[in-house]
Amino acid sequence: MLCCLGTYANAYSENIVSHLSFLNEKQKKTLYELEVLKRNGCKTDQFWEENKNLFSGFDSKTRDELAQQIFENSKIIYEPQKNSRVQIWMQTQLFTNWMFYLSAFIAICAVITLFKKYWSLWIGFLLKHLEPVVRYLFSPLLLTFELLAVGVACIFYAVSLEDFVVRTVIIHLGLFLLWSQSTALFTKEYWVKKYVLEIESNFWGKDPWETIKTICLPAVLVALAIWYVLYKVPSDVFYNYEIVVSGIAAIYALPFWRTLEKFIYPILFPFKNEGYRDRSINSLGACTVVAVVLTIVLILQWNAIFYNVIAAFISLEICSFLILSLKMNHKHSFRNYYFIQFVTFLFLSAVFLYGFYLGLNEVIWFAITGSTLFIIIKYMEAFSFFSNWKRGKGWAWKLLGLAALFWLLGKGILFLSKQIFTV
């Protein structure tokens, strides 16, 4: 179906503008077809005789000006008929694209899991049965350098691949090797389990250099690698999220934040002396405050070049607020619990209004998804004040209420999306 969408900003006269504002879709379509025939050198007399009853009172000059304006300020939009082969083909393309994304994600998780599960066994087998050669070629230090080179090669090679799934898997394999082997070199621990423990201990450790070389430097290397991938393959926009994560890890792991965060996290947890709260939650709260400040700074630039980075920041901040607002993190501090619910609500509302104001559909959907998860979590937590989900006789009613909540949220999202996204 052909639709003419006019923005008639340059009408010749007020009379033409007045006529344009009163034309219906059928009249616009007829005038558009008339102008197409005229510009292709066809005779238009017969076409006009067949359709002139739609334009009573229009002289030829007005007709021609209207047709010219509609033609110059219109776009042709193709909309396939319902249940047509073209519509089914488009839906198939969309479905298979999601299958490719899912297959890439599953493959990445599987490869990383296999590395973690069989790495030690494989190295142990080689060291045991091929000891003379392996002792030199596959010593822990030399093998680390070799795997680091493989990781770098994977990143440089994969950006030239056309297939999305293969490219994504190889790039993430390279990123994993780059991070793991650079961490192994900096910590001088060549087994995954050992340098993971080193990361945990050094994050809260007192030696600043150990923290920098254990956490910050590998994160910087990964961030630079992701930046190179984005430079080579700008169409894979999801790397914007990964570079933000790496950048935050590199910056926030710097030791001076451990001193500053005790002054920052009270912004989200202002009430003191309300019992023990895990130190990692306080650290996450401080990191979230810093990320929100950076996001506001980027927003105030009013530059479209930052939109992808802003969306990445917002998605991570929504996840952080959902974690911070969990009741399990405030077992002995209900005033902080209620306060963080209010802050989370304000943040989600602000994100939605920002996305709606600038027409950023990605940000709008982040706000809708985050709000939906927030409501569902709060529904489940509300019952925990009075009873246990698994225990008690009313669990079936709670489950029925959850189903009704899902239904209401689905209806609400459909209504809201119709109001926002329908042109």
C-alpha positions as CSV (number, residue, x, y, z in Angstrom):
1,M,0.0,0.0,0.0
2,L,1.3,3.5,-0.9
3,C,1.0,6.2,1.7
4,C,1.9,9.8,1.1
5,L,3.3,11.5,4.2
6,G,3.6,15.2,3.6
7,T,5.4,17.8,5.7
8,Y,4.4,20.8,3.5
9,A,6.9,23.3,5.0
10,N,7.5,25.2,1.8
11,A,4.0,25.9,0.4
12,Y,3.8,28.6,-2.2
13,S,1.0,30.5,-0.7
14,E,-1.5,30.5,2.2
15,N,-4.2,29.4,-0.3
16,I,-2.2,26.3,-1.1
17,V,-1.5,25.6,2.5
18,S,-5.2,25.9,3.3
19,H,-6.1,23.4,0.5
20,L,-3.4,20.9,1.6
21,S,-4.7,20.9,5.2
22,F,-8.2,19.8,4.0
23,L,-7.1,17.1,1.6
24,N,-7.9,13.5,2.7
25,E,-5.6,10.6,2.0
26,K,-7.3,9.5,-1.2
27,Q,-7.0,13.0,-2.7
28,K,-3.3,13.2,-1.7
29,K,-2.7,9.9,-3.3
30,T,-4.5,10.9,-6.5
31,L,-2.5,14.2,-6.8
32,Y,0.7,12.3,-6.2
33,E,-0.1,9.8,-9.0
34,L,-1.0,12.8,-11.3
35,E,2.4,14.4,-10.7
36,V,4.2,11.1,-11.3
37,L,2.5,10.7,-14.6
38,K,3.3,14.2,-15.6
39,R,7.0,13.9,-14.6
40,N,7.3,10.7,-16.7
41,G,6.0,12.4,-19.8
42,C,2.6,10.7,-19.8
43,K,-0.6,12.4,-20.8
44,T,-2.7,13.2,-17.8
45,D,-6.0,14.3,-19.4
46,Q,-7.7,11.0,-19.2
47,F,-6.5,10.4,-15.6
48,W,-7.7,13.8,-14.5
49,E,-11.1,13.3,-16.1
50,E,-11.6,10.0,-14.2
51,N,-10.7,11.6,-10.8
52,K,-11.6,15.3,-11.1
53,N,-14.9,14.8,-9.3
54,L,-12.7,14.4,-6.1
55,F,-11.5,18.0,-6.5
56,S,-14.6,20.2,-7.1
57,G,-13.7,23.8,-7.4
58,F,-10.0,23.3,-8.2
59,D,-8.6,25.1,-11.2
60,S,-5.7,23.6,-13.2
61,K,-3.1,26.0,-11.6
62,T,-4.1,25.1,-8.0
63,R,-4.3,21.4,-9.0
64,D,-0.7,21.5,-10.4
65,E,0.7,23.4,-7.4
66,L,-0.9,21.0,-5.0
67,A,0.4,17.9,-6.9
68,Q,3.9,19.4,-7.1
69,Q,3.9,20.1,-3.3
70,I,2.6,16.7,-2.4
71,F,5.2,15.0,-4.7
72,E,8.1,17.0,-3.4
73,N,7.3,16.6,0.3
74,S,6.2,12.9,0.4
75,K,7.7,9.6,1.1
76,I,6.7,6.3,-0.3
77,I,6.1,3.7,2.4
78,Y,5.6,0.1,1.5
79,E,3.3,-1.9,3.8
80,P,2.8,-5.5,2.9
81,Q,-0.7,-6.9,3.0
82,K,-1.7,-9.0,6.0
83,N,-0.8,-12.7,5.6
84,S,0.9,-12.0,2.2
85,R,4.1,-13.7,1.3
86,V,6.1,-10.5,1.7
87,Q,4.9,-10.0,5.2
88,I,5.7,-13.6,6.1
89,W,9.1,-13.2,4.6
90,M,9.8,-10.0,6.7
91,Q,8.6,-11.8,9.8
92,T,10.9,-14.7,9.0
93,Q,13.8,-12.4,8.6
94,L,13.1,-10.8,12.0
95,F,12.7,-14.2,13.6
96,T,15.9,-15.6,12.2
97,N,17.8,-12.5,13.2
98,W,16.8,-13.1,16.8
99,M,17.8,-16.7,16.4
100,F,21.3,-15.6,15.2
101,Y,21.6,-13.3,18.3
102,L,20.5,-16.1,20.6
103,S,22.9,-18.6,19.0
104,A,25.8,-16.2,19.3
105,F,25.0,-15.6,23.0
106,I,24.6,-19.4,23.7
107,A,27.8,-20.1,21.9
108,I,29.7,-17.5,23.8
109,C,28.5,-18.9,27.1
110,A,29.2,-22.4,26.1
111,V,32.8,-21.7,24.9
112,I,33.6,-19.8,28.1
113,T,32.1,-22.6,30.3
114,L,34.1,-25.2,28.4
115,F,37.3,-23.2,28.9
116,K,36.6,-23.0,32.6
117,K,35.6,-26.6,32.9
118,Y,38.3,-28.4,30.8
119,W,41.2,-25.9,30.9
120,S,43.0,-27.4,33.8
121,L,42.5,-31.0,32.6
122,W,43.8,-30.2,29.1
123,I,46.9,-28.4,30.4
124,G,47.4,-31.2,32.9
125,F,47.2,-33.8,30.2
126,L,49.7,-32.0,28.0
127,L,52.1,-31.5,30.8
128,K,51.9,-35.1,31.8
129,H,52.2,-36.9,28.4
130,L,54.1,-34.5,26.3
131,E,56.4,-33.3,29.1
132,P,59.7,-32.8,27.1
133,V,58.1,-30.5,24.5
134,V,55.4,-29.1,26.6
135,R,57.8,-28.1,29.4
136,Y,59.3,-25.6,27.0
137,L,56.5,-24.7,24.6
138,F,53.6,-24.9,27.1
139,S,55.1,-23.7,30.3
140,P,52.5,-21.6,32.2
141,L,54.3,-18.4,31.4
142,L,55.0,-19.1,27.7
143,L,51.5,-20.6,27.2
144,T,50.0,-17.4,28.7
145,F,51.9,-15.3,26.1
146,E,50.8,-17.7,23.3
147,L,47.1,-17.5,24.4
148,L,47.4,-13.7,24.7
149,A,48.6,-13.6,21.1
150,V,45.8,-15.9,20.0
151,G,43.3,-13.6,21.7
152,V,44.7,-10.5,19.9
153,A,44.7,-12.4,16.6
154,C,41.1,-13.4,17.1
155,I,40.0,-9.8,17.5
156,F,42.0,-8.6,14.5
157,Y,40.8,-11.4,12.3
158,A,37.2,-11.5,13.3
159,V,36.3,-7.9,12.4
160,S,36.8,-8.8,8.8
161,L,34.2,-11.6,8.8
162,E,30.8,-11.1,7.3
163,D,28.8,-13.7,9.2
164,F,27.4,-12.1,12.4
165,V,27.4,-15.2,14.6
166,V,30.9,-16.4,13.7
167,R,32.3,-12.8,14.1
168,T,30.6,-12.3,17.5
169,V,31.8,-15.6,18.9
170,I,35.4,-15.2,17.7
171,I,35.6,-11.6,18.9
172,H,34.3,-12.5,22.4
173,L,36.7,-15.5,22.5
174,G,39.5,-13.0,21.8
175,L,38.3,-10.6,24.4
176,F,38.1,-13.4,27.0
177,L,41.6,-14.5,26.2
178,L,42.9,-10.9,26.2
179,W,41.4,-10.3,29.7
180,S,42.2,-13.6,31.3
181,Q,45.8,-13.9,30.0
182,S,46.7,-10.3,30.7
183,T,45.3,-10.7,34.2
184,A,47.4,-13.9,34.6
185,L,50.5,-12.0,33.5
186,F,49.9,-9.1,35.9
187,T,49.1,-11.3,38.9
188,K,51.7,-14.0,38.0
189,E,49.0,-16.6,38.7
190,Y,48.4,-18.7,35.6
191,W,45.4,-20.7,36.7
192,V,41.9,-19.2,36.4
193,K,40.7,-20.0,39.9
194,K,43.8,-18.5,41.5
195,Y,43.8,-15.1,39.7
196,V,40.0,-14.8,40.2
197,L,40.8,-14.9,43.9
198,E,43.6,-12.4,43.4
199,I,41.1,-10.0,41.8
200,E,38.7,-10.3,44.7
201,S,41.3,-9.8,47.4
202,N,43.1,-6.9,45.6
203,F,39.9,-5.0,45.0
204,W,39.6,-4.4,48.7
205,G,43.4,-4.6,49.3
206,K,45.6,-1.9,50.7
207,D,48.3,-2.0,47.9
208,P,47.2,0.4,45.2
209,W,49.6,-0.9,42.6
210,E,48.3,-4.5,43.0
211,T,44.8,-3.2,42.4
212,I,45.8,-1.3,39.3
213,K,47.7,-4.0,37.6
214,T,45.2,-6.8,38.6
215,I,41.9,-5.1,37.7
216,C,42.5,-1.7,36.0
217,L,45.1,-2.6,33.3
218,P,43.3,-5.7,32.0
219,A,40.0,-3.7,31.8
220,V,41.8,-0.9,29.9
221,L,43.2,-3.4,27.4
222,V,39.7,-4.9,26.9
223,A,38.2,-1.5,26.5
224,L,40.8,-0.6,23.8
225,A,40.1,-3.9,22.0
226,I,36.3,-3.2,22.1
227,W,36.9,0.3,20.8
228,Y,38.9,-1.1,17.9
229,V,36.0,-3.6,17.1
230,L,33.5,-0.7,17.2
231,Y,35.7,1.3,14.8
232,K,35.9,-1.6,12.4
233,V,32.3,-2.9,12.8
234,P,30.2,0.1,13.8
235,S,27.0,-1.8,12.9
236,D,27.4,-4.0,16.0
237,V,26.2,-1.4,18.4
238,F,25.9,-3.7,21.4
239,Y,29.7,-3.3,21.9
240,N,28.9,0.2,23.2
241,Y,27.5,-1.5,26.3
242,E,30.6,-3.7,26.7
243,I,33.0,-0.8,26.4
244,V,31.0,1.1,29.0
245,V,31.3,-1.9,31.4
246,S,35.0,-2.2,30.7
247,G,35.5,1.5,31.2
248,I,33.6,1.6,34.5
249,A,35.6,-1.4,35.7
250,A,38.9,0.3,34.8
251,I,38.0,3.6,36.4
252,Y,36.1,2.5,39.4
253,A,38.7,-0.1,40.4
254,L,41.2,2.6,41.1
255,P,42.1,2.5,44.8
256,F,41.2,6.1,45.6
257,W,37.5,5.3,45.1
258,R,37.6,3.0,48.1
259,T,38.3,6.1,50.2
260,L,35.7,8.3,48.4
261,E,32.9,5.8,48.2
262,K,32.2,6.0,51.9
263,F,31.2,9.6,51.3
264,I,29.3,8.9,48.1
265,Y,27.0,5.9,48.9
266,P,25.1,7.7,51.7
267,I,23.4,9.6,48.8
268,L,21.5,6.4,48.2
269,F,21.6,5.1,51.8
270,P,21.3,8.3,53.9
271,F,20.1,6.6,57.1
272,K,22.9,5.4,59.4
273,N,23.2,2.9,62.3
274,E,20.6,0.5,60.8
275,G,22.6,-2.7,61.0
276,Y,25.0,-4.4,58.7
277,R,24.9,-4.1,54.9
278,D,27.4,-5.9,52.6
279,R,30.3,-3.8,51.6
280,S,29.8,-4.7,47.9
281,I,26.3,-3.1,48.0
282,N,27.8,0.1,49.4
283,S,30.4,0.0,46.6
284,L,27.8,-0.6,44.0
285,G,25.7,2.3,45.3
286,A,28.7,4.6,45.1
287,C,29.5,3.4,41.6
288,T,25.9,3.9,40.5
289,V,26.0,7.5,41.8
290,V,29.2,8.2,39.8
291,A,27.7,6.6,36.7
292,V,24.5,8.7,37.0
293,V,26.6,11.9,37.3
294,L,28.6,10.9,34.1
295,T,25.4,10.2,32.3
296,I,24.0,13.6,33.2
297,V,27.2,15.2,32.0
298,L,26.9,13.4,28.6
299,I,23.2,14.3,28.3
300,L,23.9,18.0,28.9
301,Q,26.2,17.9,25.8
302,W,23.1,17.5,23.7
303,N,25.1,15.7,21.1
304,A,23.7,12.7,19.2
305,I,27.2,11.1,19.0
306,F,26.8,10.2,22.7
307,Y,23.3,8.6,22.5
308,N,24.6,5.0,22.2
309,V,26.9,5.5,25.2
310,I,24.2,7.2,27.2
311,A,21.8,4.3,26.4
312,A,24.6,1.9,27.6
313,F,25.0,3.8,30.8
314,I,21.3,3.9,31.5
315,S,20.9,0.1,30.9
316,L,23.6,-0.6,33.5
317,E,22.2,2.0,35.9
318,I,18.8,0.4,35.7
319,C,20.3,-3.0,36.6
320,S,22.2,-1.4,39.5
321,F,19.1,0.2,40.9
322,L,17.2,-3.0,40.6
323,I,19.9,-4.8,42.6
324,L,20.2,-2.0,45.2
325,S,16.5,-1.9,45.7
326,L,16.2,-5.6,46.7
327,K,14.9,-6.2,50.1
328,M,17.6,-8.8,50.8
329,N,20.2,-6.0,50.8
330,H,18.3,-4.1,53.5
331,K,17.3,-6.7,56.1
332,H,18.1,-4.4,59.0
333,S,17.6,-1.0,57.4
334,F,14.0,-0.5,56.2
335,R,14.3,3.3,56.1
336,N,17.0,2.9,53.5
337,Y,15.0,0.3,51.8
338,Y,12.0,2.6,51.4
339,F,14.2,5.5,50.4
340,I,15.9,3.5,47.6
341,Q,12.5,2.4,46.2
342,F,11.6,6.1,45.9
343,V,14.9,6.9,44.2
344,T,14.5,4.0,41.8
345,F,11.0,5.1,40.9
346,L,12.3,8.7,40.2
347,F,15.2,7.4,38.1
348,L,13.0,5.1,35.9
349,S,10.5,8.0,35.4
350,A,13.3,10.4,34.5
351,V,14.8,7.8,32.0
352,F,11.4,7.4,30.4
353,L,10.8,11.1,30.0
354,Y,14.3,11.6,28.6
355,G,13.8,8.9,26.0
356,F,10.3,10.1,25.1
357,Y,11.5,13.8,24.8
358,L,14.3,12.9,22.4
359,G,12.5,10.1,20.7
360,L,15.1,7.5,21.7
361,N,13.2,4.2,21.4
362,E,16.0,2.2,22.9
363,V,16.0,4.3,26.1
364,I,12.2,4.1,26.3
365,W,12.2,0.4,26.1
366,F,14.9,0.2,28.8
367,A,12.7,2.3,31.0
368,I,9.6,0.1,30.3
369,T,11.6,-3.1,30.8
370,G,13.2,-1.8,34.0
371,S,9.9,-0.6,35.4
372,T,8.2,-3.9,34.6
373,L,10.9,-5.9,36.5
374,F,10.8,-3.4,39.3
375,I,7.0,-3.8,39.8
376,I,7.3,-7.6,39.6
377,I,10.1,-7.7,42.2
378,K,8.2,-5.4,44.5
379,Y,5.1,-7.5,44.2
380,M,7.0,-10.6,45.3
381,E,8.8,-8.7,48.0
382,A,5.6,-7.3,49.4
383,F,4.5,-10.8,50.5
384,S,7.8,-11.5,52.2
385,F,6.9,-8.9,54.9
386,F,4.1,-11.2,56.0
387,S,4.8,-14.7,54.8
388,N,7.1,-17.0,52.8
389,W,6.4,-17.7,49.1
390,K,7.3,-21.4,49.3
391,R,5.7,-21.9,52.7
392,G,2.2,-21.0,53.8
393,K,-1.2,-21.9,52.4
394,G,-1.8,-18.9,50.2
395,W,1.0,-19.5,47.7
396,A,-1.6,-20.4,44.9
397,W,-3.3,-17.1,45.4
398,K,0.0,-15.3,45.3
399,L,0.8,-17.1,42.0
400,L,-2.6,-16.2,40.6
401,G,-2.0,-12.6,41.6
402,L,1.4,-12.7,39.8
403,A,-0.3,-14.0,36.7
404,A,-2.8,-11.2,36.8
405,L,0.0,-8.7,37.3
406,F,1.8,-10.0,34.2
407,W,-1.5,-9.7,32.3
408,L,-2.0,-6.1,33.5
409,L,1.6,-5.1,32.7
410,G,1.3,-6.6,29.2
411,K,-1.9,-4.7,28.5
412,G,-0.3,-1.5,29.9
413,I,2.8,-1.9,27.8
414,L,0.7,-2.5,24.7
415,F,-1.3,0.6,25.3
416,L,1.7,2.7,26.1
417,S,3.7,1.5,23.1
418,K,0.7,2.2,20.9
419,Q,0.5,5.8,22.1
420,I,4.3,6.3,21.8
421,F,5.3,4.4,18.7
422,T,2.2,4.7,16.5
423,V,2.7,7.5,13.9
